[in-house]
Amino acid sequence: MLWLDRISALVNRGLAWAAGLTLVGTMLFTVLDMVLRAFGRPIAGSFEVIGWLSAAATALALGYTQLHHGHVSIDLVIAALKGRARNGVAAITHLASLLLFAAVAVYVADYGNTLRESGSLSETLKAIVYPWVYVVALGAGGLALALLVEFLRALRDLLRGSRQAG
């Protein structure tokens, strides 16, 4: 499992870097639009572009955030559990999350295929949008990979009878 953990960390670190660059791009684009707007020359379609960049930055950061346990977690019930019960609940939770986000990745990628095949364009700029949908699917895939590692770790702890659950 160590190799899968390393692959997940490498993939999600790369996606996090891409998210960071996308966020910087969003900031620069927004500032440029504000400056040009002050001179009466706003960038046409700026709301579309900022929306795409924001969605990409958010999606690409999901897996890295999971690796570092940065998502909101309510563990009121889990905190009261001990040993195998805690590990069992953790395994079930990680499996359910893994299945959900693997399905999200597949369905979002399929939606991107539909947009590509139909030749769908954005409303204002008349630009292709399916690449942005694929980026969101990639981010969901990164999260699913991180959740797979978490599930396998929780399952290992459950089978070994370890007292800690991740």
Secondary structure, DSSP 8 states (H G I E B T S, - for coil): -HHHHHHHHHHHHHHHHHHHHHHHHHHHHHHHHHHHHHTT---TTHHHHHHHHHHHHHHHTHHHHHHTT-S----HHHHH--HHHHHHHHHHHHHHHHHHHHHHHHHHHHHHHHHHHHT-B-TTT--B-HHHHHHHHHHHHHHHHHHHHHHHHHHHHHHHT-S---
